Amino acid sequence: MLLRELEIFRTVMMAGSANKAAALLGVSQPAVSQSIRRLEDGAGFALFARLRGRLQPTPEARALLHEVERTFIGLSAIEHRMRALKQFGVNRLSIAAYPAFGLSFVPRALARFTSLRTAPEARPQVSLQVLSSRDVRERVQSGQADFGLMADELPVTGMDNSVFARFAGVVVMHRKHRLARGKTVQPAQLAGEPFLALNPEDASRQRLEHALAEQQIALDVAVETPYAASVCELALLGLGIGVVNPITALDYAQRGLVIRPLAMDVPFACLLVLPPGTPMSSAAREFLAIMRAQLDTDQRALKAHLTQLQVAPSRKATNRAKV
């Protein structure tokens, strides 16, 4: 009965009166009043002051409402999960990923996954939610995702986690930018350039600025954005240069984005997070293996792309010598 009484209490607080709460709940006003009295008797303190027939919440009621709201958020997650089980059963794969991996990498892995499961009935219903790292963490913690991919800027205490990928950041720029003529970009060359930066709280930006500060180099930040994809789009438009995760940069190479190694190790880490103590479904385990295979494919493609940049100038020099 306590849960029902808390629901009535919450509705009274939201509606502002017992009469309105009764109408919303489909019960009588006396039933609402009796439920509030039972809750007060059990709590040992008043939740409302009765003034001229109206209920005025006490400070204790407002403090209790905060905890009640948290409980009902959890119940909402349970209801969401029950509806999903009713509709899809356990043949469902729910993924939460931050944009650096969720916008292109995970879709590539999904295409690979689907190609291996040719029979329609063998393909799970997939939910891919592209969210901030904070929202990825909360979705995994609440059990609404089988696993998540997030940046390493937030604590993951209480969740099963491991490093899914770790890369050295690369510099991205327009093909006509003066730094595009070189094979690599030296840290000092970043100074004075309009810089397309990730947000200040981003761990990779903090690592970059700390490493540059040791060499007394400061960035001239022109634009800040939370997403590496936005940095790449802005660089394609010639608005500056940026340092991003190479997996994200690789998605834009075919559109003409120039990628150059940075002669300084600025690591970008992607964490795999799992709900604590929850066995993975067979579909989730299989897809995780596919993601690792896709990561290996992308790493080879990136290496080939950067190697091609290094051998191209020497070939041009050979051709000039023959002439």
C-alpha positions as CSV (number, residue, x, y, z in Angstrom):
1,M,0.0,0.0,0.0
2,L,2.9,2.4,0.6
3,L,3.6,2.7,-3.1
4,R,0.0,3.6,-3.8
5,E,0.0,6.2,-1.0
6,L,3.3,7.7,-2.4
7,E,1.7,7.9,-5.9
8,I,-1.3,9.8,-4.4
9,F,1.0,12.1,-2.5
10,R,3.0,12.8,-5.6
11,T,-0.1,13.5,-7.6
12,V,-1.5,15.9,-5.0
13,M,1.9,17.8,-5.0
14,M,1.8,18.0,-8.8
15,A,-1.9,18.9,-9.1
16,G,-2.0,21.3,-6.2
17,S,-5.2,20.0,-4.6
18,A,-6.9,16.8,-3.4
19,N,-9.8,17.4,-5.8
20,K,-7.6,17.7,-8.9
21,A,-5.5,14.7,-7.8
22,A,-8.7,12.6,-7.3
23,A,-9.8,13.5,-10.8
24,L,-6.4,12.6,-12.3
25,L,-6.3,9.3,-10.4
26,G,-10.0,8.4,-11.0
27,V,-10.8,8.1,-7.2
28,S,-12.8,10.1,-4.8
29,Q,-11.5,13.1,-2.9
30,P,-12.1,11.4,0.5
31,A,-10.0,8.5,-0.7
32,V,-7.2,10.9,-1.5
33,S,-7.5,12.5,1.9
34,Q,-7.5,9.2,3.7
35,S,-4.4,8.1,1.9
36,I,-2.5,11.2,2.8
37,R,-3.5,10.8,6.5
38,R,-2.2,7.2,6.4
39,L,1.1,8.3,4.9
40,E,1.4,11.1,7.6
41,D,0.6,8.6,10.4
42,G,3.3,6.2,9.1
43,A,5.8,9.0,8.7
44,G,5.1,10.6,12.1
45,F,4.9,14.1,10.8
46,A,2.6,16.4,8.8
47,L,2.9,16.6,5.1
48,F,0.2,19.3,4.6
49,A,-1.3,22.1,6.6
50,R,-5.1,22.3,6.2
51,L,-5.9,26.0,5.7
52,R,-9.5,26.8,4.9
53,G,-10.1,23.5,3.2
54,R,-6.9,23.6,1.1
55,L,-3.7,21.5,1.5
56,Q,-0.5,23.5,1.9
57,P,2.7,21.4,1.5
58,T,5.0,21.5,4.5
59,P,8.8,21.8,4.0
60,E,9.0,18.1,4.9
61,A,6.6,17.3,2.0
62,R,8.8,19.1,-0.5
63,A,11.9,17.3,0.8
64,L,10.0,13.9,0.5
65,L,8.9,14.7,-3.0
66,H,12.5,14.8,-4.2
67,E,13.0,11.2,-3.1
68,V,9.6,10.1,-4.4
69,E,10.4,11.5,-7.8
70,R,13.6,9.4,-8.0
71,T,11.6,6.3,-7.1
72,F,9.1,6.9,-9.9
73,I,11.9,7.5,-12.4
74,G,13.1,4.1,-11.6
75,L,9.6,2.6,-11.9
76,S,9.3,4.3,-15.3
77,A,12.5,2.6,-16.5
78,I,11.0,-0.8,-15.3
79,E,7.8,-0.1,-17.2
80,H,9.8,0.8,-20.3
81,R,11.7,-2.5,-20.0
82,M,8.5,-4.5,-19.5
83,R,7.0,-3.0,-22.7
84,A,10.1,-3.8,-24.7
85,L,10.1,-7.4,-23.4
86,K,6.5,-7.8,-24.3
87,Q,7.0,-6.5,-27.8
88,F,10.4,-7.9,-28.7
89,G,11.2,-10.6,-26.1
90,V,14.9,-11.0,-25.4
91,N,15.8,-10.8,-29.2
92,R,16.6,-7.1,-28.8
93,L,19.8,-5.2,-28.8
94,S,20.0,-1.9,-27.1
95,I,23.2,0.3,-27.6
96,A,24.0,3.7,-26.2
97,A,27.0,5.5,-27.7
98,Y,28.5,8.9,-27.7
99,P,28.7,10.7,-31.0
100,A,32.4,10.1,-31.8
101,F,31.5,6.4,-32.2
102,G,27.7,6.4,-32.4
103,L,27.3,8.4,-35.6
104,S,29.3,6.3,-38.0
105,F,31.3,3.6,-36.4
106,V,28.4,1.7,-34.7
107,P,26.3,1.9,-37.9
108,R,29.2,0.4,-39.9
109,A,29.4,-2.4,-37.3
110,L,25.6,-2.9,-37.5
111,A,25.8,-3.3,-41.3
112,R,28.5,-5.9,-40.8
113,F,26.4,-7.6,-38.2
114,T,23.3,-7.7,-40.4
115,S,25.2,-9.1,-43.3
116,L,26.1,-12.1,-41.2
117,R,22.5,-12.7,-40.1
118,T,20.8,-13.2,-43.4
119,A,17.5,-14.7,-42.0
120,P,15.2,-11.8,-40.9
121,E,14.1,-13.8,-37.8
122,A,17.7,-14.0,-36.7
123,R,18.2,-10.3,-36.6
124,P,17.4,-8.7,-33.3
125,Q,15.4,-5.5,-32.9
126,V,18.1,-2.8,-32.5
127,S,17.9,0.4,-30.5
128,L,20.8,2.7,-31.1
129,Q,20.8,5.9,-29.0
130,V,23.5,8.5,-29.8
131,L,23.9,10.5,-26.6
132,S,26.3,12.5,-24.5
133,S,28.8,10.4,-22.4
134,R,26.8,11.4,-19.3
135,D,23.6,10.1,-20.7
136,V,25.2,7.0,-22.0
137,R,26.5,6.3,-18.5
138,E,23.0,6.9,-17.0
139,R,21.3,4.7,-19.6
140,V,23.6,1.8,-18.9
141,Q,23.4,2.2,-15.1
142,S,19.6,2.1,-15.3
143,G,19.7,-1.1,-17.3
144,Q,18.1,0.5,-20.4
145,A,21.1,-0.4,-22.6
146,D,23.0,-3.7,-23.0
147,F,26.2,-1.7,-23.2
148,G,27.5,1.7,-23.9
149,L,30.5,3.5,-25.5
150,M,31.5,6.7,-23.9
151,A,34.5,9.0,-23.5
152,D,36.8,8.8,-20.5
153,E,35.9,12.1,-19.0
154,L,33.4,10.8,-16.4
155,P,33.8,8.3,-13.5
156,V,32.4,4.8,-14.2
157,T,32.5,3.6,-10.6
158,G,30.0,0.8,-10.0
159,M,29.9,-0.4,-13.7
160,D,31.8,-3.0,-15.5
161,N,34.1,-1.1,-17.8
162,S,37.2,-1.5,-20.0
163,V,39.0,0.5,-22.7
164,F,37.4,-0.3,-26.0
165,A,39.7,1.8,-28.1
166,R,42.6,4.2,-27.6
167,F,44.1,6.4,-30.3
168,A,46.5,9.3,-30.7
169,G,44.6,12.3,-31.8
170,V,45.1,13.6,-35.4
171,V,44.9,17.1,-36.8
172,V,42.1,17.8,-39.3
173,M,41.9,20.7,-41.8
174,H,40.7,22.0,-45.2
175,R,42.7,20.6,-48.1
176,K,43.9,24.1,-49.0
177,H,45.3,24.8,-45.5
178,R,49.0,25.6,-45.4
179,L,49.6,22.7,-42.9
180,A,48.1,20.2,-45.4
181,R,51.4,20.3,-47.4
182,G,53.3,18.6,-44.5
183,K,53.4,15.0,-43.5
184,T,52.9,15.7,-39.8
185,V,51.9,18.7,-37.7
186,Q,54.4,19.9,-35.0
187,P,52.9,21.2,-31.8
188,A,54.3,24.7,-32.4
189,Q,52.4,24.9,-35.7
190,L,49.1,24.9,-33.8
191,A,49.9,28.3,-32.3
192,G,48.3,31.2,-34.0
193,E,45.9,29.1,-36.1
194,P,42.1,29.4,-35.6
195,F,41.5,26.3,-33.5
196,L,38.3,24.2,-33.5
197,A,38.3,22.9,-29.9
198,L,36.2,20.3,-28.1
199,N,34.5,21.7,-24.9
200,P,36.8,22.6,-22.0
201,E,35.5,19.7,-19.9
202,D,36.6,17.2,-22.6
203,A,39.4,15.0,-21.2
204,S,41.3,14.9,-24.5
205,R,41.2,18.7,-24.8
206,Q,42.6,19.0,-21.3
207,R,45.4,16.6,-22.2
208,L,46.2,18.6,-25.3
209,E,46.3,21.9,-23.5
210,H,48.4,20.5,-20.7
211,A,51.0,19.0,-23.1
212,L,51.1,22.3,-25.1
213,A,51.5,24.4,-21.9
214,E,54.6,22.4,-21.1
215,Q,56.1,23.8,-24.3
216,Q,54.6,27.2,-23.6
217,I,52.2,27.0,-26.6
218,A,48.7,28.4,-26.3
219,L,45.7,27.6,-28.6
220,D,43.8,30.4,-30.3
221,V,40.3,28.9,-29.9
222,A,37.8,30.1,-32.6
223,V,35.0,27.6,-31.9
224,E,34.1,25.2,-29.1
225,T,31.9,22.2,-29.6
226,P,31.2,19.0,-27.7
227,Y,31.4,16.8,-30.8
228,A,34.4,15.7,-32.9
229,A,32.0,15.4,-35.9
230,S,31.3,19.1,-35.6
231,V,35.1,19.9,-35.5
232,C,35.4,17.9,-38.8
233,E,32.5,19.7,-40.4
234,L,33.9,23.1,-39.5
235,A,37.4,22.1,-40.7
236,L,35.9,21.0,-44.1
237,L,34.5,24.5,-44.4
238,G,37.9,26.1,-43.8
239,L,37.0,27.6,-40.4
240,G,40.2,26.4,-38.7
241,I,42.0,23.2,-37.6
242,G,41.3,20.8,-34.8
243,V,42.6,17.7,-33.0
244,V,40.1,14.8,-33.0
245,N,39.7,11.1,-32.6
246,P,41.0,9.5,-35.9
247,I,38.0,7.1,-36.1
248,T,35.7,10.2,-36.4
249,A,38.1,11.9,-38.8
250,L,38.3,8.8,-41.1
251,D,34.5,9.2,-41.8
252,Y,35.3,12.6,-43.4
253,A,38.4,11.7,-45.4
254,Q,36.3,10.7,-48.5
255,R,34.7,14.1,-48.4
256,G,38.1,15.8,-48.7
257,L,39.0,16.4,-45.1
258,V,42.8,16.4,-44.7
259,I,44.1,14.3,-41.8
260,R,47.7,14.7,-40.5
261,P,49.4,13.0,-37.5
262,L,50.2,15.3,-34.6
263,A,53.8,15.0,-33.5
264,M,52.6,14.7,-29.9
265,D,50.7,11.9,-28.2
266,V,47.3,13.3,-27.2
267,P,45.2,10.1,-26.4
268,F,41.6,9.7,-27.1
269,A,40.0,6.8,-25.2
270,C,36.6,5.2,-25.7
271,L,35.3,3.2,-22.8
272,L,33.0,0.2,-23.0
273,V,30.6,0.2,-20.1
274,L,28.2,-2.6,-19.0
275,P,25.5,-2.8,-16.4
276,P,27.0,-4.3,-13.2
277,G,26.4,-7.9,-12.5
278,T,24.2,-8.4,-15.6
279,P,24.9,-11.2,-18.0
280,M,25.2,-10.1,-21.6
281,S,22.7,-11.6,-24.1
282,S,24.0,-13.7,-26.9
283,A,23.1,-10.9,-29.4
284,A,25.1,-8.4,-27.4
285,R,28.1,-10.7,-27.1
286,E,28.1,-11.3,-30.8
287,F,27.7,-7.7,-31.7
288,L,30.5,-6.7,-29.4
289,A,32.8,-9.2,-31.3
290,I,31.6,-7.6,-34.5
291,M,32.5,-4.1,-33.2
292,R,36.0,-5.3,-32.3
293,A,36.4,-6.7,-35.8
294,Q,35.2,-3.4,-37.3
295,L,37.6,-1.4,-35.1
296,D,40.4,-3.5,-36.5
297,T,39.2,-2.8,-40.0
298,D,39.1,0.9,-39.4
299,Q,42.5,1.0,-37.8
300,R,44.0,-0.7,-40.9
301,A,42.1,1.8,-43.2
302,L,43.5,4.7,-41.1
303,K,47.1,3.3,-41.3
304,A,46.8,2.9,-45.0
305,H,45.5,6.4,-45.4
306,L,48.4,7.9,-43.4
307,T,51.0,5.7,-45.1
308,Q,49.7,6.8,-48.5
309,L,50.4,10.4,-47.5
310,Q,54.0,9.6,-46.6
311,V,54.8,7.8,-49.8
312,A,53.1,10.2,-52.2
313,P,55.7,13.0,-52.0
314,S,58.6,10.6,-52.7
315,R,56.8,9.4,-55.8
316,K,56.4,12.9,-57.0
317,A,60.1,13.6,-56.4
318,T,61.0,10.5,-58.4
319,N,58.8,11.5,-61.3
320,R,60.4,15.0,-61.4
321,A,63.9,13.4,-61.4
322,K,63.0,11.3,-64.5
323,V,61.9,14.4,-66.3
